[in-house]
């Protein structure tokens, strides 16, 4: 068991307060801080107290760090990546590939000789990226395609003559094929046409933003139109479910789910990948054909996960084998669930973590690495309101 030092990623959409406060640094930070990475991603790994990166430590002793079974299952790598995400502005419209799509896309770009840090590269690695976000604060997101019939109601309520034909396209075919047709139409429009349509849609959203069923969706569209005038992503946002998570609630995002985080802070756990296919609302590379290849247009309400009680922990189950997130809700000493490698993060209060031969104080913002051999660990909160998150793999 060792304390981790974890890198902070600075993106324009990040917060100048959330991560700085979490780490006990001066607030506001000099620049927006968007993500705290905890794990063994080669692009920005955590470091142990010994000075070794977690990648180096696992590579030097995979069976000791991961356990023999996990070493075989995950080919000697840590299968998950834990993050603290802090969004003061909307992220890009995006989706993630399936494992088969990621492997094929990565191999194709490698064969083409495209540098892995090239701005127009889609696949930085050969892994998929299912992910779970658990809210630390109220957390707003656009997630997955809304039921077509409801979207037709929204678009008709906007009352924008310039998109009337598009609305009827979906009304005539209210299913996944109709959503694909409408989304493809919008995202491939020439810029001149978009520069006319987006302001017209924003005008329609003004009428709905004052109240009623579509108030929050309309307000999100207005914010996006202001930040990204003439962007096709503003139109695409009309097709997605808007969800606001309360602290402790979570969302699971499988491959092909088109989504955008709007605002808030959360703990995010995902497969150890950085593969993102963007659909707009960003100055970064957008590959429309590749995005269309990976998107899932089947509309289902995004399930909000409240977790399953497991002693002093709440467990957030997902279909992903690569990760499993637990949140500590106890008030006294409790065992830390065993099974493979784990990362324990304190997001509020203070706790003591102990194994048979080591005891570490865990202040707010601190995290420890628990190797597979660190069995029998216990945790004890030292302040009321202490909050801990435990990341492991889904085989636990």
Secondary structure, DSSP 8 states (H G I E B T S, - for coil): -EEEE--EE--TTBBSSHHHHHTT--SS-SS-B-EEEEE--TTS--EETTS-BHHHHHHH-HHHHH-HHHHHHTTTS--EEEEEEEESS---EEE---HHHHHHHHHHHHHTT--TT-TT-S-SSS----EEEEESS-EEEEEEE--HHHHHHHHHHHT-GGGHHHHHHHHHS-SHHHHHHHHHHHHT--HHHHHHHHHHHHHHHHHHTTSSTTHHHHHHHHHHHHHSTT-HHHHHHTTEEEEEE-TT-EEEE-TT--EEEEEEEEEEEEES----EEEESSSS---HHHHHHH---------EE--EEETTEEEE--S-SS-EEEEE--SS-EE---SS-EEEEEEESEEEEE-SS-EEEEETT-EEEE-TT-TT-EEEE-STT-EEEEEE-TT-
